[in-house]
Amino acid sequence: MQRNERFDSADRIIKIGFWVNAILMVFKLSAGYWGRSDAVFADGIESACDFVAIFATMMALKLGRQPFDANHPYGHGRAESLAALLISLVIFVTGGWILFESVVTIMAGVFRTPGWIAVVAAFITIIIKEWLHRISRKTGEKLESPALLAIAKDHRKDAITSVATLIGVAGAFFGLGIMDPLAAGLTSLFILHIGYQTFMEAAHDLMDGSAPADFIDALQQLAESVERVEHVHEIRARRSGQYMIVDLKLEMDPEMTVKQSHDIATEVKKLIFDHYPGVGDVMIHINPHEEEHEDLIRL
């Protein structure tokens, strides 16, 4: 998949979520207000926060598609991880706000009986948000996009929220008034957990966390399959948006000419690009095989 195709696929999925979320936001706020349900109204406020987060992600993807330049020699992919970080903070704030409101309502002991429109709103939200989660996750995994995967988790969070909301609203509708704020409080704990997961994954990428071990092992086998590559001395990889940036140290015959070693290194790089569309760049360093050499590093 070409660079523009990757970003276009991500843009398409996020824009669908953006406009669907806008419609749901208005629907849930209206249903929560007119249907006298704190849980559904809180769900609508949550959608408003998501609206901001998704907009930030769209801006990050637009920035991330820009090629490298003099000031950003590794490209602008980190903008996606920053967007994922912002989304996690929005999720945290939303979860904390819903928890606070539910506790205040329960302590006050004043409960209202919600209308049927609130029950319908919660049920419809479950179906739509789960659908958005699945298409976002499928595309996010295909593109290995941290921002899109964060959006997918946010949609799943909304689906989970609405399940608890539906249970609470339905219970309150049939006379158990405390279930409405109780469901909202329980849901907030799920929201905070998802926010924590999203934050840790975004922070991992921003701190140049290591790539998955199976990915590193597969790269080593692939590089060593190239003729005259004696051994892969070291592999490091880090994520930059939808792409992985790979550093390879290859051991080759010390008697080989510079041009020969360069041609082999180019073959290794092409092979990795062919097998992994998610790899954005491969930097290769060549060491003499079976000879003492010192790797200078200050990190």
Backbone as CSV, one residue per row, in Angstrom:
resi,resn,N_x,N_y,N_z,CA_x,CA_y,CA_z,C_x,C_y,C_z
1,MET,0.838,-1.191,0.000,0.000,0.000,0.000,0.878,1.248,0.000
2,GLN,0.620,2.173,-0.928,1.405,3.384,-1.038,1.100,4.339,0.117
3,ARG,2.021,5.311,0.302,1.916,6.250,1.419,0.567,6.970,1.433
4,ASN,0.149,7.543,0.276,-1.104,8.286,0.222,-2.308,7.389,0.476
5,GLU,-2.249,6.150,-0.016,-3.350,5.215,0.208,-3.521,4.917,1.686
6,ARG,-2.385,4.785,2.401,-2.440,4.507,3.839,-3.151,5.649,4.571
7,PHE,-2.749,6.885,4.280,-3.350,8.027,4.965,-4.792,8.235,4.536
8,ASP,-5.106,7.976,3.270,-6.482,8.129,2.797,-7.409,7.139,3.502
9,SER,-6.933,5.905,3.709,-7.735,4.893,4.413,-8.015,5.329,5.844
10,ALA,-6.987,5.844,6.512,-7.158,6.315,7.889,-8.099,7.510,7.933
11,ASP,-7.930,8.442,7.005,-8.796,9.629,6.948,-10.263,9.234,6.776
12,ARG,-10.512,8.285,5.884,-11.880,7.880,5.578,-12.584,7.317,6.820
13,ILE,-11.888,6.433,7.550,-12.477,5.817,8.734,-12.716,6.853,9.829
14,ILE,-11.746,7.746,10.020,-11.885,8.745,11.080,-12.998,9.744,10.759
15,LYS,-13.140,10.103,9.497,-14.207,11.041,9.122,-15.584,10.417,9.329
16,ILE,-15.702,9.123,9.046,-16.972,8.436,9.317,-17.295,8.525,10.806
17,GLY,-16.295,8.204,11.643,-16.493,8.278,13.085,-16.799,9.683,13.560
18,PHE,-16.168,10.665,12.925,-16.347,12.064,13.305,-17.806,12.495,13.129
19,TRP,-18.361,12.232,11.956,-19.727,12.696,11.678,-20.778,11.853,12.387
20,VAL,-20.548,10.543,12.488,-21.480,9.698,13.238,-21.489,10.111,14.704
21,ASN,-20.300,10.405,15.238,-20.193,10.824,16.634,-20.913,12.156,16.863
22,ALA,-20.856,13.049,15.873,-21.538,14.342,15.990,-23.057,14.143,16.099
23,ILE,-23.581,13.248,15.262,-25.022,12.969,15.298,-25.420,12.337,16.622
24,LEU,-24.613,11.352,17.087,-24.894,10.692,18.360,-24.830,11.676,19.528
25,MET,-23.881,12.590,19.456,-23.724,13.582,20.529,-25.009,14.381,20.710
26,VAL,-25.534,14.916,19.608,-26.767,15.710,19.664,-27.936,14.843,20.132
27,PHE,-28.006,13.613,19.619,-29.102,12.700,19.968,-29.091,12.362,21.454
28,LYS,-27.894,12.037,21.992,-27.815,11.628,23.401,-28.034,12.796,24.360
29,LEU,-27.507,13.960,24.011,-27.739,15.128,24.868,-29.235,15.460,24.920
30,SER,-29.898,15.386,23.764,-31.343,15.667,23.708,-32.136,14.605,24.465
31,ALA,-31.758,13.328,24.229,-32.476,12.227,24.889,-32.253,12.255,26.395
32,GLY,-31.015,12.593,26.810,-30.729,12.655,28.241,-31.477,13.785,28.927
33,TYR,-31.565,14.927,28.243,-32.247,16.083,28.838,-33.763,15.871,28.875
34,TRP,-34.338,15.556,27.711,-35.788,15.398,27.644,-36.254,14.070,28.255
35,GLY,-35.351,13.098,28.276,-35.707,11.802,28.869,-35.362,11.697,30.343
36,ARG,-34.865,12.778,30.942,-34.576,12.861,32.378,-33.615,11.757,32.853
37,SER,-32.526,11.552,32.092,-31.537,10.528,32.467,-30.150,11.156,32.597
38,ASP,-29.609,11.137,33.813,-28.259,11.661,34.030,-27.225,10.833,33.284
39,ALA,-27.448,9.519,33.239,-26.481,8.631,32.591,-26.399,8.909,31.093
40,VAL,-27.528,9.053,30.436,-27.552,9.301,28.996,-27.019,10.697,28.687
41,PHE,-27.368,11.687,29.527,-26.849,13.038,29.303,-25.328,13.057,29.472
42,ALA,-24.824,12.326,30.491,-23.372,12.225,30.691,-22.719,11.545,29.494
43,ASP,-23.415,10.564,28.923,-22.931,9.885,27.725,-22.816,10.874,26.570
44,GLY,-23.757,11.820,26.499,-23.706,12.842,25.462,-22.543,13.798,25.664
45,ILE,-22.263,14.160,26.914,-21.113,15.010,27.219,-19.824,14.297,26.829
46,GLU,-19.795,12.990,27.077,-18.633,12.184,26.696,-18.424,12.227,25.185
47,SER,-19.506,12.153,24.439,-19.404,12.223,22.982,-18.882,13.581,22.531
48,ALA,-19.231,14.632,23.269,-18.720,15.966,22.937,-17.201,16.015,23.125
49,CYS,-16.706,15.364,24.194,-15.249,15.288,24.409,-14.586,14.482,23.293
50,ASP,-15.261,13.401,22.888,-14.728,12.579,21.797,-14.649,13.384,20.503
51,PHE,-15.615,14.268,20.318,-15.653,15.100,19.130,-14.360,15.914,19.008
52,VAL,-13.919,16.460,20.134,-12.676,17.224,20.172,-11.479,16.324,19.889
53,ALA,-11.482,15.135,20.502,-10.361,14.204,20.346,-10.224,13.719,18.901
54,ILE,-11.356,13.400,18.263,-11.310,12.920,16.888,-10.844,14.035,15.949
55,PHE,-11.283,15.257,16.228,-10.833,16.394,15.422,-9.316,16.558,15.530
56,ALA,-8.781,16.391,16.749,-7.335,16.482,16.950,-6.611,15.380,16.182
57,THR,-7.202,14.194,16.136,-6.599,13.088,15.397,-6.576,13.372,13.899
58,MET,-7.651,13.956,13.381,-7.687,14.301,11.964,-6.589,15.299,11.619
59,MET,-6.362,16.263,12.515,-5.294,17.241,12.292,-3.918,16.555,12.359
60,ALA,-3.787,15.593,13.278,-2.515,14.882,13.420,-2.204,14.054,12.183
61,LEU,-3.220,13.406,11.607,-3.005,12.627,10.388,-2.617,13.524,9.218
62,LYS,-3.219,14.705,9.171,-2.879,15.653,8.117,-1.429,16.097,8.245
63,LEU,-0.992,16.336,9.490,0.398,16.711,9.725,1.329,15.529,9.486
64,GLY,0.910,14.346,9.920,1.753,13.157,9.820,2.025,12.716,8.395
65,ARG,1.167,13.085,7.453,1.373,12.671,6.062,2.437,13.511,5.352
66,GLN,2.848,14.598,5.984,3.879,15.422,5.363,5.215,14.677,5.351
67,PRO,5.963,14.742,4.253,7.256,14.049,4.175,8.283,14.712,5.089
68,PHE,9.421,14.032,5.251,10.479,14.579,6.097,10.999,15.891,5.515
69,ASP,11.527,16.724,6.399,12.125,17.982,5.963,13.372,18.251,6.793
70,ALA,13.960,19.427,6.618,15.214,19.732,7.303,15.054,19.729,8.818
71,ASN,13.900,20.167,9.304,13.676,20.226,10.749,13.164,18.917,11.330
72,HIS,12.616,18.049,10.483,12.066,16.767,10.933,12.570,15.660,10.002
73,PRO,13.843,15.274,10.137,14.442,14.299,9.216,13.831,12.907,9.292
74,TYR,13.087,12.621,10.362,12.425,11.319,10.478,10.937,11.413,10.164
75,GLY,10.525,12.504,9.536,9.122,12.671,9.190,8.326,13.280,10.333
76,HIS,6.998,13.280,10.189,6.108,13.909,11.171,5.160,12.893,11.808
77,GLY,5.526,11.608,11.761,4.644,10.556,12.252,4.322,10.643,13.729
78,ARG,5.225,11.260,14.509,4.985,11.341,15.952,3.734,12.164,16.281
79,ALA,3.257,12.930,15.316,2.032,13.701,15.547,0.875,12.763,15.906
80,GLU,0.882,11.555,15.347,-0.171,10.588,15.649,-0.104,10.136,17.099
81,SER,1.112,9.893,17.582,1.265,9.477,18.979,0.865,10.601,19.925
82,LEU,1.157,11.836,19.538,0.732,12.974,20.350,-0.794,13.059,20.389
83,ALA,-1.430,12.771,19.242,-2.896,12.781,19.198,-3.461,11.682,20.096
84,ALA,-2.830,10.492,20.066,-3.264,9.392,20.923,-3.126,9.780,22.392
85,LEU,-2.066,10.519,22.711,-1.854,10.993,24.082,-2.966,11.954,24.486
86,LEU,-3.326,12.855,23.571,-4.411,13.802,23.838,-5.729,13.070,24.059
87,ILE,-5.978,12.053,23.228,-7.208,11.272,23.368,-7.269,10.621,24.737
88,SER,-6.126,10.081,25.196,-6.095,9.429,26.510,-6.439,10.423,27.618
89,LEU,-5.951,11.649,27.497,-6.244,12.669,28.507,-7.720,13.047,28.487
90,VAL,-8.300,13.125,27.273,-9.733,13.408,27.151,-10.541,12.290,27.806
91,ILE,-10.118,11.041,27.595,-10.804,9.894,28.202,-10.707,9.966,29.724
92,PHE,-9.529,10.310,30.248,-9.330,10.442,31.690,-10.278,11.492,32.282
93,VAL,-10.297,12.673,31.653,-11.131,13.764,32.151,-12.610,13.376,32.113
94,THR,-13.016,12.734,31.008,-14.408,12.309,30.870,-14.788,11.309,31.950
95,GLY,-13.928,10.304,32.142,-14.193,9.288,33.160,-14.272,9.892,34.554
96,GLY,-13.358,10.815,34.870,-13.356,11.457,36.178,-14.603,12.298,36.404
97,TRP,-15.036,13.009,35.345,-16.220,13.853,35.457,-17.471,13.008,35.696
98,ILE,-17.615,11.905,34.942,-18.790,11.039,35.102,-18.808,10.407,36.496
99,LEU,-17.645,9.994,37.001,-17.559,9.403,38.340,-17.982,10.412,39.407
100,PHE,-17.488,11.635,39.272,-17.824,12.685,40.240,-19.333,12.965,40.247
101,GLU,-19.915,13.115,39.058,-21.340,13.419,38.967,-22.206,12.299,39.537
102,SER,-21.819,11.051,39.282,-22.613,9.922,39.783,-22.555,9.834,41.304
103,VAL,-21.373,10.083,41.874,-21.231,10.058,43.337,-22.072,11.152,43.981
104,VAL,-22.053,12.359,43.418,-22.838,13.478,43.940,-24.335,13.154,43.905
105,THR,-24.776,12.561,42.791,-26.199,12.218,42.648,-26.623,11.161,43.651
106,ILE,-25.796,10.123,43.822,-26.122,9.044,44.767,-26.165,9.574,46.198
107,MET,-25.211,10.447,46.553,-25.168,11.002,47.907,-26.363,11.924,48.167
108,ALA,-26.828,12.613,47.121,-27.991,13.481,47.284,-29.263,12.666,47.476
109,GLY,-29.307,11.471,46.898,-30.446,10.582,47.086,-31.703,10.994,46.353
110,VAL,-31.566,11.881,45.373,-32.721,12.330,44.583,-32.622,11.738,43.189
111,PHE,-33.529,10.824,42.864,-33.453,10.103,41.584,-34.707,10.379,40.752
112,ARG,-34.477,10.513,39.437,-35.589,10.750,38.524,-35.879,9.504,37.702
113,THR,-37.116,9.391,37.246,-37.497,8.264,36.386,-37.318,8.677,34.931
114,PRO,-36.385,8.024,34.204,-36.128,8.420,32.809,-37.253,8.006,31.868
115,GLY,-37.340,8.698,30.731,-38.332,8.358,29.721,-37.808,7.300,28.760
116,TRP,-38.705,6.792,27.929,-38.342,5.704,27.017,-37.300,6.145,25.998
117,ILE,-37.257,7.432,25.651,-36.297,7.914,24.657,-34.863,7.726,25.145
118,ALA,-34.666,7.800,26.469,-33.324,7.601,27.032,-32.881,6.154,26.861
119,VAL,-33.815,5.232,27.037,-33.505,3.807,26.858,-33.149,3.530,25.397
120,VAL,-33.910,4.086,24.489,-33.660,3.892,23.054,-32.303,4.467,22.665
121,ALA,-31.960,5.630,23.198,-30.683,6.273,22.867,-29.502,5.403,23.285
122,ALA,-29.577,4.824,24.472,-28.495,3.967,24.956,-28.355,2.719,24.081
123,PHE,-29.489,2.138,23.680,-29.455,0.922,22.865,-28.861,1.193,21.481
124,ILE,-29.282,2.280,20.843,-28.774,2.620,19.515,-27.276,2.925,19.563
125,THR,-26.843,3.597,20.621,-25.429,3.936,20.754,-24.554,2.691,20.826
126,ILE,-25.006,1.671,21.528,-24.246,0.421,21.640,-23.960,-0.156,20.256
127,ILE,-24.992,-0.254,19.449,-24.860,-0.865,18.123,-23.924,-0.042,17.231
128,ILE,-24.152,1.255,17.184,-23.357,2.107,16.291,-21.904,2.178,16.733
129,LYS,-21.666,2.329,18.037,-20.297,2.460,18.527,-19.501,1.170,18.382
130,GLU,-20.149,0.037,18.553,-19.440,-1.238,18.360,-19.061,-1.423,16.892
131,TRP,-19.938,-1.007,16.003,-19.636,-1.058,14.562,-18.460,-0.147,14.224
132,LEU,-18.459,1.068,14.773,-17.345,1.990,14.537,-16.042,1.436,15.108
133,HIS,-16.119,0.810,16.266,-14.920,0.209,16.871,-14.312,-0.845,15.951
134,ARG,-15.139,-1.704,15.405,-14.627,-2.816,14.597,-13.991,-2.346,13.292
135,ILE,-14.623,-1.397,12.616,-14.031,-0.941,11.350,-12.782,-0.091,11.613
136,SER,-12.772,0.644,12.720,-11.593,1.450,13.056,-10.430,0.566,13.470
137,ARG,-10.713,-0.461,14.254,-9.647,-1.365,14.700,-9.078,-2.156,13.528
138,LYS,-9.947,-2.613,12.635,-9.486,-3.382,11.479,-8.545,-2.554,10.618
139,THR,-8.921,-1.325,10.339,-8.075,-0.441,9.528,-6.823,-0.031,10.294
140,GLY,-6.961,0.246,11.596,-5.828,0.641,12.418,-4.770,-0.439,12.515
141,GLU,-5.204,-1.697,12.644,-4.258,-2.814,12.700,-3.584,-3.022,11.351
142,LYS,-4.343,-2.845,10.285,-3.790,-2.998,8.936,-2.722,-1.952,8.657
143,LEU,-2.982,-0.708,9.084,-2.057,0.394,8.837,-1.039,0.570,9.952
144,GLU,-1.263,-0.136,11.074,-0.420,0.015,12.265,-0.369,1.485,12.688
145,SER,-1.553,2.091,12.762,-1.685,3.508,13.101,-2.070,3.676,14.565
146,PRO,-1.196,4.256,15.406,-1.525,4.441,16.824,-2.718,5.362,17.046
147,ALA,-2.847,6.390,16.208,-3.968,7.309,16.366,-5.294,6.617,16.052
148,LEU,-5.323,5.835,14.983,-6.547,5.144,14.593,-6.912,4.056,15.599
149,LEU,-5.902,3.368,16.136,-6.156,2.353,17.159,-6.672,2.991,18.448
150,ALA,-6.178,4.189,18.754,-6.675,4.913,19.930,-8.136,5.308,19.729
151,ILE,-8.468,5.740,18.508,-9.855,6.077,18.193,-10.737,4.835,18.313
152,ALA,-10.226,3.680,17.851,-10.985,2.427,17.942,-11.276,2.087,19.406
153,LYS,-10.281,2.259,20.261,-10.483,1.997,21.691,-11.496,2.967,22.277
154,ASP,-11.477,4.192,21.787,-12.431,5.176,22.276,-13.854,4.781,21.889
155,HIS,-14.033,4.256,20.668,-15.352,3.772,20.253,-15.790,2.583,21.114
156,ARG,-14.847,1.663,21.415,-15.187,0.522,22.267,-15.559,1.003,23.668
157,LYS,-14.835,2.004,24.149,-15.149,2.591,25.449,-16.576,3.129,25.464
158,ASP,-16.975,3.792,24.371,-18.331,4.324,24.280,-19.375,3.207,24.260
159,ALA,-19.046,2.107,23.561,-19.976,0.974,23.513,-20.166,0.380,24.908
160,ILE,-19.052,0.218,25.638,-19.122,-0.316,26.999,-19.905,0.633,27.904
161,THR,-19.632,1.915,27.736,-20.352,2.927,28.510,-21.854,2.807,28.300
162,SER,-22.232,2.625,27.054,-23.655,2.591,26.725,-24.329,1.301,27.195
163,VAL,-23.558,0.200,27.302,-24.129,-1.034,27.859,-24.531,-0.793,29.313
164,ALA,-23.589,-0.238,30.081,-23.889,0.065,31.483,-24.995,1.110,31.585
165,THR,-24.957,2.084,30.668,-25.999,3.117,30.668,-27.374,2.509,30.409
166,LEU,-27.425,1.583,29.447,-28.695,0.927,29.124,-29.245,0.163,30.322
167,ILE,-28.374,-0.568,31.008,-28.809,-1.329,32.190,-29.340,-0.382,33.263
168,GLY,-28.570,0.704,33.494,-28.986,1.664,34.513,-30.273,2.377,34.163
169,VAL,-30.375,2.830,32.914,-31.575,3.557,32.487,-32.798,2.645,32.501
170,ALA,-32.616,1.406,32.042,-33.733,0.459,32.038,-34.203,0.166,33.462
171,GLY,-33.231,-0.015,34.386,-33.599,-0.259,35.783,-34.337,0.924,36.376
172,ALA,-33.846,2.135,36.100,-34.502,3.344,36.610,-35.878,3.528,35.977
173,PHE,-35.991,3.160,34.710,-37.270,3.266,33.994,-38.347,2.409,34.652
174,PHE,-37.899,1.247,35.198,-38.846,0.330,35.848,-38.914,0.529,37.364
175,GLY,-38.390,1.664,37.850,-38.604,2.008,39.250,-37.394,2.038,40.160
176,LEU,-36.238,1.489,39.727,-35.038,1.505,40.561,-34.201,2.738,40.199
177,GLY,-34.567,3.871,40.742,-33.959,5.143,40.359,-32.462,5.226,40.573
178,ILE,-31.943,4.547,41.608,-30.514,4.631,41.909,-29.642,3.987,40.828
179,MET,-30.248,3.119,40.006,-29.456,2.408,39.004,-28.919,3.331,37.916
180,ASP,-29.579,4.437,37.662,-29.119,5.366,36.624,-27.757,5.976,36.989
181,PRO,-27.613,6.636,38.158,-26.294,7.169,38.516,-25.292,6.078,38.879
182,LEU,-25.782,4.940,39.376,-24.882,3.833,39.712,-24.224,3.276,38.453
183,ALA,-25.004,3.143,37.380,-24.469,2.656,36.108,-23.444,3.636,35.554
184,ALA,-23.713,4.925,35.691,-22.774,5.936,35.214,-21.455,5.849,35.973
185,GLY,-21.516,5.644,37.292,-20.293,5.530,38.093,-19.485,4.303,37.746
186,LEU,-20.165,3.159,37.556,-19.468,1.930,37.186,-18.808,2.067,35.828
187,THR,-19.488,2.698,34.910,-18.953,2.907,33.562,-17.685,3.757,33.595
188,SER,-17.653,4.729,34.487,-16.489,5.617,34.561,-15.210,4.847,34.873
189,LEU,-15.322,3.759,35.624,-14.137,2.947,35.945,-13.585,2.271,34.690
190,PHE,-14.480,1.779,33.823,-14.049,1.210,32.540,-13.383,2.286,31.679
191,ILE,-13.967,3.471,31.692,-13.421,4.570,30.898,-12.006,4.926,31.356
192,LEU,-11.801,5.016,32.667,-10.492,5.359,33.203,-9.449,4.295,32.858
193,HIS,-9.869,3.032,32.843,-8.942,1.948,32.490,-8.511,2.057,31.029
194,ILE,-9.453,2.316,30.146,-9.129,2.471,28.726,-8.229,3.684,28.514
195,GLY,-8.483,4.763,29.240,-7.629,5.936,29.159,-6.202,5.627,29.571
196,TYR,-6.056,4.814,30.611,-4.721,4.418,31.079,-3.981,3.608,30.011
197,GLN,-4.680,2.649,29.395,-4.062,1.821,28.350,-3.619,2.683,27.162
198,THR,-4.481,3.578,26.735,-4.160,4.437,25.590,-2.969,5.341,25.900
199,PHE,-2.930,5.877,27.124,-1.829,6.741,27.537,-0.501,5.985,27.527
200,MET,-0.483,4.771,28.077,0.748,3.994,28.169,1.275,3.618,26.794
201,GLU,0.388,3.283,25.858,0.821,2.913,24.511,1.381,4.129,23.769
202,ALA,0.727,5.293,23.921,1.226,6.503,23.273,2.569,6.917,23.873
203,ALA,2.691,6.826,25.193,3.942,7.182,25.863,5.063,6.233,25.445
204,HIS,4.736,4.953,25.251,5.731,3.959,24.814,6.336,4.364,23.472
205,ASP,5.492,4.774,22.543,5.977,5.175,21.223,6.774,6.478,21.294
206,LEU,6.296,7.428,22.071,6.982,8.716,22.177,8.336,8.585,22.869
207,MET,8.479,7.562,23.733,9.743,7.327,24.433,10.636,6.342,23.677
208,ASP,10.327,6.120,22.388,11.110,5.193,21.556,11.148,3.791,22.154
209,GLY,10.001,3.337,22.621,9.908,1.978,23.152,10.197,0.953,22.073
210,SER,10.667,-0.214,22.493,11.077,-1.244,21.547,9.890,-1.810,20.779
211,ALA,10.167,-2.279,19.574,9.152,-2.934,18.741,8.869,-4.326,19.293
212,PRO,7.736,-4.947,18.936,7.429,-6.300,19.412,8.542,-7.294,19.063
213,ALA,8.790,-8.239,19.959,9.882,-9.198,19.789,9.705,-10.055,18.533
214,ASP,8.457,-10.435,18.209,8.246,-11.270,17.028,8.577,-10.506,15.742
215,PHE,8.350,-9.198,15.753,8.699,-8.371,14.597,10.219,-8.319,14.426
216,ILE,10.943,-8.144,15.523,12.407,-8.111,15.488,12.960,-9.451,14.998
217,ASP,12.419,-10.547,15.499,12.884,-11.884,15.090,12.649,-12.114,13.599
218,ALA,11.483,-11.690,13.117,11.163,-11.860,11.698,12.101,-11.038,10.819
219,LEU,12.449,-9.830,11.266,13.388,-8.996,10.515,14.763,-9.655,10.434
220,GLN,15.200,-10.242,11.538,16.511,-10.894,11.545,16.554,-12.061,10.570
221,GLN,15.521,-12.893,10.598,15.471,-14.033,9.679,15.443,-13.564,8.233
222,LEU,14.713,-12.500,7.972,14.599,-11.984,6.612,15.949,-11.453,6.121
223,ALA,16.628,-10.682,6.954,17.919,-10.112,6.565,18.967,-11.202,6.365
224,GLU,18.979,-12.206,7.228,19.978,-13.270,7.133,19.699,-14.230,5.983
225,SER,18.505,-14.120,5.380,18.194,-14.974,4.228,18.865,-14.463,2.953
226,VAL,19.345,-13.215,2.993,20.009,-12.631,1.828,21.424,-13.190,1.715
227,GLU,21.776,-13.608,0.519,23.096,-14.212,0.287,24.215,-13.220,0.627
228,ARG,25.247,-13.747,1.312,26.456,-13.037,1.723,26.245,-12.152,2.955
229,VAL,25.049,-12.168,3.529,24.858,-11.575,4.865,25.177,-12.673,5.867
230,GLU,26.301,-12.543,6.567,26.749,-13.604,7.459,25.940,-13.650,8.756
231,HIS,25.606,-12.464,9.255,24.917,-12.426,10.542,24.328,-11.042,10.763
232,VAL,23.188,-10.999,11.466,22.625,-9.721,11.897,23.129,-9.452,13.301
233,HIS,23.972,-8.452,13.415,24.629,-8.171,14.687,23.684,-7.517,15.698
234,GLU,22.815,-6.637,15.202,21.891,-5.926,16.098,20.741,-5.341,15.302
235,ILE,19.559,-5.352,15.912,18.379,-4.738,15.300,17.703,-3.845,16.341
236,ARG,17.387,-2.642,15.929,16.567,-1.760,16.759,15.469,-1.168,15.891
237,ALA,14.304,-1.013,16.459,13.180,-0.448,15.706,12.327,0.400,16.640
238,ARG,11.817,1.487,16.114,10.936,2.362,16.886,9.825,2.847,15.980
239,ARG,8.708,3.193,16.606,7.541,3.610,15.835,7.514,5.118,15.651
240,SER,7.108,5.526,14.442,6.865,6.937,14.147,5.551,7.018,13.385
241,GLY,4.458,7.203,14.116,3.139,7.215,13.484,2.781,5.841,12.941
242,GLN,2.411,5.793,11.663,2.018,4.525,11.048,3.225,3.701,10.598
243,TYR,4.418,4.228,10.765,5.603,3.552,10.247,6.573,3.134,11.350
244,MET,7.344,2.094,11.048,8.456,1.668,11.870,9.749,2.164,11.235
245,ILE,10.652,2.657,12.055,11.981,3.032,11.594,12.957,2.009,12.161
246,VAL,13.704,1.348,11.270,14.533,0.208,11.646,16.017,0.527,11.494
247,ASP,16.817,0.117,12.466,18.277,0.205,12.403,18.845,-1.210,12.417
248,LEU,19.654,-1.520,11.408,20.234,-2.864,11.276,21.752,-2.797,11.253
249,LYS,22.392,-3.735,11.941,23.838,-3.893,11.841,24.106,-5.281,11.262
250,LEU,24.687,-5.304,10.056,24.932,-6.559,9.351,26.419,-6.884,9.348
251,GLU,26.730,-8.165,9.510,28.108,-8.620,9.394,28.307,-9.260,8.027
252,MET,29.388,-8.816,7.331,29.703,-9.336,6.004,31.202,-9.622,5.903
253,ASP,31.575,-10.275,4.816,32.976,-10.603,4.542,33.811,-9.319,4.530
254,PRO,34.848,-9.205,5.372,35.662,-7.985,5.423,36.425,-7.704,4.129
255,GLU,36.567,-8.718,3.274,37.272,-8.527,2.011,36.365,-7.985,0.910
256,MET,35.113,-7.854,1.204,34.158,-7.372,0.213,34.394,-5.890,-0.089
257,THR,34.169,-5.486,-1.330,34.330,-4.071,-1.678,33.164,-3.255,-1.110
258,VAL,33.360,-1.948,-1.062,32.309,-1.075,-0.562,31.067,-1.187,-1.434
259,LYS,31.264,-1.246,-2.766,30.120,-1.345,-3.666,29.369,-2.655,-3.467
260,GLN,30.113,-3.770,-3.283,29.450,-5.056,-3.073,28.608,-5.039,-1.796
261,SER,29.178,-4.536,-0.719,28.440,-4.494,0.547,27.243,-3.549,0.450
262,HIS,27.410,-2.452,-0.292,26.305,-1.515,-0.485,25.163,-2.171,-1.256
263,ASP,25.484,-2.908,-2.297,24.459,-3.580,-3.105,23.691,-4.604,-2.276
264,ILE,24.409,-5.324,-1.429,23.754,-6.327,-0.581,22.856,-5.641,0.455
265,ALA,23.354,-4.548,1.030,22.549,-3.806,1.997,21.283,-3.266,1.338
266,THR,21.397,-2.814,0.092,20.231,-2.326,-0.640,19.233,-3.449,-0.882
267,GLU,19.747,-4.643,-1.168,18.873,-5.811,-1.372,18.118,-6.145,-0.088
268,VAL,18.799,-6.054,1.048,18.153,-6.313,2.337,17.034,-5.293,2.571
269,LYS,17.334,-4.040,2.290,16.358,-2.975,2.498,15.130,-3.166,1.613
270,LYS,15.337,-3.496,0.357,14.208,-3.727,-0.557,13.367,-4.906,-0.093
271,LEU,14.018,-5.940,0.392,13.305,-7.130,0.855,12.415,-6.791,2.050
272,ILE,12.932,-5.980,2.972,12.148,-5.574,4.144,10.967,-4.715,3.716
273,PHE,11.193,-3.787,2.795,10.106,-2.941,2.298,9.016,-3.782,1.621
274,ASP,9.433,-4.796,0.868,8.463,-5.647,0.171,7.600,-6.443,1.148
275,HIS,8.211,-6.889,2.248,7.497,-7.719,3.220,6.716,-6.906,4.247
276,TYR,7.173,-5.663,4.504,6.548,-4.879,5.574,6.205,-3.467,5.076
277,PRO,4.970,-3.269,4.585,4.554,-1.935,4.131,4.579,-0.900,5.256
278,GLY,4.552,-1.369,6.506,4.553,-0.464,7.647,5.929,0.026,8.051
279,VAL,6.980,-0.422,7.352,8.331,0.063,7.631,8.594,1.288,6.765
280,GLY,8.931,2.414,7.406,9.136,3.658,6.670,10.564,3.879,6.237
281,ASP,11.539,3.376,7.028,12.944,3.564,6.678,13.780,2.476,7.345
282,VAL,14.881,2.115,6.686,15.810,1.119,7.216,17.220,1.675,7.094
283,MET,17.866,1.864,8.220,19.252,2.327,8.241,20.154,1.117,8.496
284,ILE,21.141,0.900,7.615,21.985,-0.292,7.701,23.443,0.096,7.924
285,HIS,24.041,-0.521,8.937,25.468,-0.354,9.230,26.146,-1.706,9.018
286,ILE,27.306,-1.700,8.391,27.994,-2.954,8.057,29.244,-3.126,8.912
287,ASN,29.363,-4.303,9.526,30.535,-4.671,10.325,31.260,-5.845,9.677
288,PRO,32.584,-5.956,9.875,33.320,-7.112,9.348,32.982,-8.378,10.133
289,HIS,32.728,-9.453,9.410,32.344,-10.706,10.055,33.563,-11.386,10.695
290,GLU,33.350,-11.881,11.919,34.373,-12.622,12.671,35.648,-11.820,12.883
291,GLU,35.502,-10.540,13.038,36.638,-9.685,13.389,36.235,-8.806,14.565
292,GLU,37.189,-8.502,15.411,36.912,-7.644,16.547,36.542,-6.243,16.053
293,HIS,35.428,-5.721,16.583,35.044,-4.362,16.233,34.301,-3.760,17.424
294,GLU,34.401,-2.479,17.567,33.769,-1.784,18.679,32.621,-0.930,18.175
295,ASP,31.451,-1.131,18.796,30.300,-0.325,18.457,30.271,0.896,19.371
296,LEU,30.521,2.054,18.815,30.541,3.276,19.603,29.115,3.798,19.805
297,ILE,28.733,3.963,21.026,27.397,4.480,21.348,27.461,5.195,22.690
298,ARG,26.691,6.246,22.831,26.728,7.027,24.059,25.411,6.923,24.840
299,LEU,24.400,6.285,24.290,23.108,6.175,24.965,23.194,5.224,26.155
